[in-house]
Amino acid sequence: MQEDLELKSGSAIHSGPAGSRNGGHETATYRQKQQLERYLNFFSSLAFSATLLATWEAAGGSLLSGLYNGGPAVIVYGIILSTVGNITIALSLAELASLHPTAGAQYHWSYFLAPRGRRFISFFQGWVTVFSWSALVCIAPYFIGTQIQGMVVLADPTYELVRWRGTLLMWAVAVIPIVINIFARRVLGGIEVAAGIMHVVFLPVTIAVFVILAPRQPNEFVWETFVGGLSGWKDSGVVFSIGLLGVITPLAGVDGIIHMAEEVKNARVVVPRSMIYGTLINGCMAFSYLIAILYCMGDYTEAVLSPTGYPIIQIAYQATGSKAATYVLMAMGMLPGWIALFNGLASVTRLTWAFARDNGLPFSDFFAKVDTTYKIPLRALFLVASCMFLLSFIQIGSTAAFNAILSLSTLGLYISYLIPLVLLVLKRFTAPQDLPIGTFSLGRWGLWVNLLAILFATYFVIFLPFPPTLPVTAENMNYAGPVLGFVMLFAIGDWVVRGRHKWEGPTLRPYARDHDE
């Protein structure tokens, strides 16, 4: 028999938190009272995971970072490093997801893994994760909106790139995904499968166009060329590490499908597999795409200094010699990236709702409400959409500041992975008997994979806040570190004022093993 938790005003759960015996485990697995309908199967979940990352599309949009700091060598070896590192992270998180497939994910795992101070650690973790994902969903509308502006520049070189127009385009890009998330939730599964097909099919088509039409760069250019004098940084190691931003960001967000777990059928099995396969597929696709682009790119300087603001637009135009063909190539990258926003909004909405459901947000009772008509946490969706629109105003004042928000999302996500992974390793050393085995287990390789994941995530976190150019000015400063520091201070302040009185940790209950997770 399952124990149903009492709901206050039909929203936030106020029953007791997960038991403290056995390090937070009273049985092998727990989950919240089911409030959302399960409608996603394995294929739609895998498509969700694959399209949410949209790696090759995002890698094209963020190509300037690698070309400016390090050049082709950073892009080629960086995507290999990023793929291996993110796979170790996905494998490690998959073990935890097989035990606790819940929308709250990281802050739930931190709660039951922490040896002490678990209430504060999970509360702090929740704030970092929610804010990072709220910033992450700005990436797709920003890239697509400003790429549209870039293509207008390609069509009319006299057109002036004005930042407020980019913000309006961001809003236009975001409207339909918001509407679909509200009124057509049931078609999301079909949209995800269709997007997954486009994500896979458009890649070889794009590569074929480049390979057939573009002149070739020599092997030495792709595999051995290191560009270290453009940004002002002198140390080759620092240049390489800073240039990784363009290949790290496309793979950030491996936890996206986890936050949809309460709408996935057989989530304990499906979610870990979808996360691992999605990361592996996307890493291989991004590598193939970037290799093709580097072999087929024309003049390096023209690409870096493109008036469109995006080297990929200039590279496509150099390769095809046709503006119409360039528009088609760009559209094939933008469309799957745009549909990824459908998934990103759904994922961060469930995460925000879960955090509110556990009383992590101010006015939690309000935001944890699941709309009885649309069967989604509508108020949480409006909160996320409002944050996205508000963050878009930063782009009007400073593109550098807005780019910092984008790198901030990646920085915050890797910190959100580090916290439960460090606690997991500590648990393996101090109380391995308290770690139950889920439907997915790394077995005797678990500790080593966890340590590798921590090593990669730590490396990424160290260099993500670095400014991309020297000397540092107010315009080119990387504000990711200061902004995330402010969010962390805000979380601590909220804990002191409200959280320590309201937050009891994620409220869970045992569930029967024959339940259709």
N, C-alpha and C positions, 0 to 999 in steps of 0.2 A: 504494500500500500504506500502511496505517495503522500507526503505531508504538504498540503497547500498552505502557503503563507497568506496572512491577512494583508489586505491592501488598504491604505489610507486614502480616502477620496478617490478610489479607483486608480491611484497612480503610484506614488513612491512606496517602496516596501519598508516597513518599520519593525519587522520581526527581528529576532536575534540574528547576529552574524554567524558566519561559518564557525563551527566548533573549534576550540583551541586545542583539543587533544590531538596527539600525534602530529604536532606541528601544523595544525589547521585542517587535518583530515579526520573525519569521523567515519567516512566510508571512502571507497576508492574515488568516487566522482560525485560532483554536485552540480546543480544548475538552478537558475532562478525559476520562479513560477512562469510557465509558458504563457506569454501574452500575444505573441506574433504568430502568424500562420506560416507553416513550413511548406514552401512551394518550389524550392530550388533543388534540382537533382545534381548528379555528379557532373554531367556535361555542361549545364548552365553555370555551375559553381566554378569549374575549370575555366570556362570562357570568361566568367566574371574576374577571376584572378589574373588571367592573361591580359585581358583588355584593360583592366584597372591600371596595371603597370605601364602599358603602352610604351614599351622601352625603345623600340627602334624609331617610333614617331617622336618621342621625347628626346632621344639622342640626336636626331636631326636638328631639333629646335635649339638644343644646348651645345651645338658644335663649337661655337665661338670660344667657350671656356677652354677647351682643350687646344684649339688652334692658337690661342693667345698665350697660353702657358704650357709649353712643352711640345706642341705640334703633333704630328702623326704618331710618334713613338708613344706618347702619353695616351693617346686615344686607343691605340691597338692593345698595348699591354695593360692599360687602365681598365678597359672593358673586361679583359680576362680576369684581372684582380677583383674587380667589382662583382663579376658573376660568381666566382669561387667564394668570395666572402659572403655574399648574400645567400648563397645556397647553404652555407654552414649555419647562417642565422635562421633561414627557413626550416632547416632540419631540426634545429634546437627548439624553435618555437612550435614546430609540429608536434613534438612530444608533449608539450604542455597543452596544446590545443586538443590533443586526443584525450586528455584527462578532463579538461574544462573547456568545452566548446561554447563560449559565451561571448556576447557582444562586448562586454567590458574588457575581455582579454588581459592585457598586460597588468592592469591594476588588480585584477582578481588573482593572477598568478603571484604577483608580488606580495599580496596579503597572506596567502597560505604558505609561501616559501620563507617569509621573513622570520628570523629567529626571535626578534624583539622589535618593538616600535612599529608593528605591522600596520596599525591604524594610520599613522602619519605617512609611512612609506607608500602605502597604497593610495592615500589621498593625494599626495604629491605626484605620484606616478600618473594618476588619473588626469590631473590638470595639464601636465606636460603632454600626454598623449592626445587629449582632446584638442588642445591648442595647435599642436603640430599638424594634426589631420585637417583642422579648419584652414590652416595656411596652405596645406598641400593641395586642396581642391581649387585654389586660386591659380595653380600652374597651367591647367588646360585652357581656361578662358583667356589667361594672359598670353600664352604662346599663340593661340589661334587668332585672337583679336589683333595682336601686333603683327602676326604674319600676314593677315589680310591687309593691314596697312603697308607692309613691305611689298606685297604684290601690286598694290596701287602705285607705289613708287616705281616699281619696275615698268608698269604700264605708262605712267606719266612722271618722268623725272623731275618735273617742276612742282609736283605735289610736296607739301611740307608736312613732315611727321610731327603732329601735334599730340601731346600726351593725353589731353582730355578726350580726344577722339578715340584713342586706344582704350580708355576706360569705358566709353559708351559701347564700343565693340565688345569688350569683356562682358558687359551686362547683357547684350544681345545674345552672345554665345551661351550664357548661363540660363536664360529664361526657359528654353524648351526642356532641358534636363530637369529643372525644378518642376515644371508642369507635369512631365511624365512621371516623376517620382510621386506626385500627389494623386493624379487622376488615372494613371495607367500602371499601377504597381504590378499587376498580374502579368503585364507584357514585358516586364523587365527581363524575365528569364529568356524569352524569345529574342529580345534585343541583344542580350549578352551573347547568345549563340551566334546571331547574325554578325555582331561586332567581332566575335572571335574568328569567324570565317574571313571577314574583311581583313582583320589583323594579320592573318596567316597568308591569304591570297595576294593582298596588295604588295607584300614584301618582294616576292620573286618577280612580280611585274615591274616594280620600281627598279630593282637591281638589273633586270634584263634591259630596260630602257637605257640605263647608264652604261652598261657594258657594250651594248650595240652601237650607241651614238657617240660616246665620249672617247677622246684620245686617252691612252694609258700613261700612268706615271710608272717609273721603274720600281722594281722591288725595293731598292735602297731607300727611296723616298718614303715608302709606306712603313717599312720595318726598322729603319735605322735613323731617320731624320728626327733630331731633337732641336726644338726652337726655344732658346732660353733668353733671348735678349729683348723681347718685346715689352714685358710687363714691368721691368725694373728690378725684379728679383734676380739675385746672382747665383745663389746656391741651387744646384741642379736638383737635389732632393726635394727642396721646398717647391721649386717650379713644378716638378712632377706631381707632388702631392696636391698642390692647389689646382692644377689642371684636371685632377680627377673629378672635380665637381660635375663636369658635363657627362660623366659616365656613372657616377654614383647616384645622382638624382633620378635618372630613369628607372633604376631598380629599387629605389626607396618605396616603401609601402607594401612589403611582402605580407604584412599582417592584415591587409584589406579584407580578404575573404573571411577572416576570423570574426570580424565585427558583424558579419551577416549570419553567423552560425545559428542563431535562433530562428532563422527562416530557411535553413538547409535541412533536407531530409537525411537521416543517418549521419548527423554532423560529426560525430566522433571519428568516423572513417573518412568521410568525404572531404572535410575541411583540411586535415593535414595533407592528404594527397593533392588536393587542388592547389594548395600553397606551394608545395615542393615542385610539382610539375609546372605550375605557372611560372615560377622563378627560373627554372631550368630552360623552359621553352623561350622565355623572353630574353634570357642571357644569350642563348645561341642566335636568336634572331637579330639582336642588337649587334652582336659581333659580325655577323654576315653583312648586315647593312653598312656598318662603319667601314669594313674592309673594302666593300664595293665603292663607297663614296670616296675614300682616300685614293684608291687606284684610278678613279675616274674624275677627280677634281682637276680643274684647270689651273689658272694662275692663283697662287697662294695669297699674294698680297691683295688681289681684287676680292677674294673671298672674305678675308679678314676685315677689309675696309669697305665692304658692300654698303651702299647708301640705303639698302632695304633694311639694314639692321640684323639680317640673318644670312650667314655664309651659305646655308643650304639653298637659299633662293638663287643666289649668284652662281653656285656650283651647278644647279639644275639648268640654269639659263646658258651657262658656258657649255654644258654637255649637249644640250638639245639645239641651241641656237634659235629656239622658238619660244616666244612668250606664252602662246597657248599651251604648248607641251609642258612648260614650267608650271603653269596653273594647274594642269591635270596632275602632275607629279606631286605638287604641294597638297592638292585636295586629297590624294590617296593617303597622305600622311596625317592630314588634319582631321579627316572624318573618323577614323578609329580613335584618335585622341580625343575628339569631341564626345564620342559615345562613352569613352572611359569616364567622362565627367558624370554620366548617369550613375555609374557604379560608385564613383568616389563620393558623390552626394549621399547615396543610399548607405554606404559604409560608415561615413562620419556621422550621419544622422543617428544610426543605431548605437554607435559608440557614445554619442552625447546623451542619447536617451537612457542608455544603461547607467551612465555616470549620474544622471539626474535621478533615476530610479533608486539608486543607492544613496541619495541625498548628498551627492558630491557638489552639486551646483547651487548657487543661491536660487531661491524659488523653485526648488526641486519638484515639489508637488505639481507645479504648473507645467514644467517642461517634461515630466515623466508620463504625462497623459498620452495614451494611445487612442487615436480618433476612432470612434466606433463605426463611422461610415466608411472611411478610407482604409482602415486597418493598418495604419502606420503612425509612428510618433510625429504627428504633423507639426506640433509646436517646436519640437527639437529640430525638424527640418527648417522651419522658418528662422530659428535661431542661427543655424549654420549658414543659411542663405544670407541673413543679415550681416553676419561676420564677413562673408565673402564680398559683399557689396561695399562694406565699410573699408575693408583692406584695399579694395581696388582704388580708393581715393588717393592712397599713398603714391600710386603710379603718376598721378597728376603733378605732385610736388617734386618727385625725384625717381627716375628710373633705377638709380643705384639703390635707393632705399627699398624700392619694391623688389628688386632682385635679391636684396638681403632677406626679405620675407620668404622668398622662394627657397633660398639656401637654409633659412631658419627651419622650415618644415622638415627638411632632410636631417638637419642637425638634431632637432627635437625627437624625430622618429628613432634615430639610432640610440639616443639616450634612453628612450622608452624601451628599446630592446635590451640595452645593457643592464638595466636595473633587475628584471626578473632572471636574466641569464647569470649574472653574478650571484644572485641569491640561490639559483639552482645549483651552481657549482659548490657554493658553501654548504648547501644541504647534502650534496653528494659526499662531501668530506665528513660532515658532522653527524648526520642522521640519515644515512642511505636507506635504512629500513623503513623510514617514513615516506619514501617516494613510491607510490603505487605505479604499476605498469599499465599504460593505456593501450589503445588499439594500435598505436604506432610507437615503436621503441627502437632506439639506436643500439641497445644492448651494451656490450662491453666497449663500444666506440663512443658512447654517449659523452663521457667526460672529455675526451680529446676533441670531439666536434664542438662541444660547448666552449672549450678554451679557445679554439680557433675562431669561433664566432665572436667571442669577447675581444680577442686580439684585433680582428678586422674592424669591428664596430668602434673600438677605442681609437684606432688609427684614423678612421674616417672622422670621428668627432673632433679630434685634435686639429685637423687642418681645414675643416669646413668653415670655421669662422675667420680664417685668414683673409685679409684684403687682397683682391686680385692684382692690384698694381701698386707700384711705389713711385713717388712718395705718396703717402696716404693723405687725402684731403676729405673735406666734408662730402664731396660729390661721389668719390670712389670708395669711401669707407664701407666695409662690410659690417652692417648693423645687426647681423644675425646673433652674434654673441651677446651684445647689450640688450637686444629685445628679448631673447630667451631668458637672460638673467632677470629682466624685469618681470617676466611671466612667473619665474620661479619664486621671486620675492613676493609677488602677488599671491601665489599659492600658499606660501608660508604665512603671509598676513591673514589670508582667508581662514587658514587653519587655526590661528590664534584667536581670531574674532568669532568665527562661526563653526568651522569644521570640527574642532575638538569636542564641541558640544553636540553636533548633529551626526557626525560620521562615525559609524560603528563598523565600518568595513563592508565589503560586498555581502549582501544578504543572500544566502544560498539554502538549498534544501536537498536532501538525498533524493535520488530518483531510481526507479526500478530499472534494472538492466535490460528488460525486454521492451522498454519504452522506445518508440521510434524517434531516435535523436536525429 
